[in-house]
Amino acid sequence: MECDINNLISEKDREHLLFGLQRYLVWVGEPIPDEITIDGKTIQLHELIWKLINKDLLTEPEREWTHNLIHLLENKEEIDEEHLEKSDLTNKQAKSLFDEAAGLLRAIMDLKDLEDGKIKHHEFDKVSTADRVNDARQWVKYMKKIKE
């Protein structure tokens, strides 16, 4: 990543962004990235999740594939967060990394809900806020545990 040394993010701003990624519900309202590149492969993530959500029922291979995708996205989010923490970045680059990581967290939460059968096409708009908040809290606990 090319950066302008005169416009590098301050440590205070960096810490603010990193703290933001650790907040409960950081992913709420975040858009899922249209596409994401993982291991040199570009995935049309937003479109893919939308297609999965609109399926009446996931087949066993689709469930397995979704499970694997969740792990790939978790790894990508961790890499983005580490890059945000340790790299020399401009404010614009740091904000872009933050937005991508938060969008990945949103995608992960949606895929986990789908995998757990909590989201079905006809119920997508009816998923209760309380359930999503509970899921988010569990996710944050899990992430904190991993980082220990």
JOWO-V382976 format. One line per field, one symbol per residue. burial: I if it has 9 or more other C-alpha atoms within 8 Angstrom, else O. A space follows every 50 residues. Layout:
burial = ???
//
This chain:
burial = OOIOOOOIIOOOOIIOIIOOIOOOOIIOOIOIIOIIOIOOOOIIIIOIIO OIIOIOOOOOOOIOOIIOOIOIIIOIIIOIIOOIIOOOIIIOOIIOIIII IIIIIIIIIIIIIIIOOOIIIOOIOOIOOOOIIOIIIOOIOOOOOOOO
//
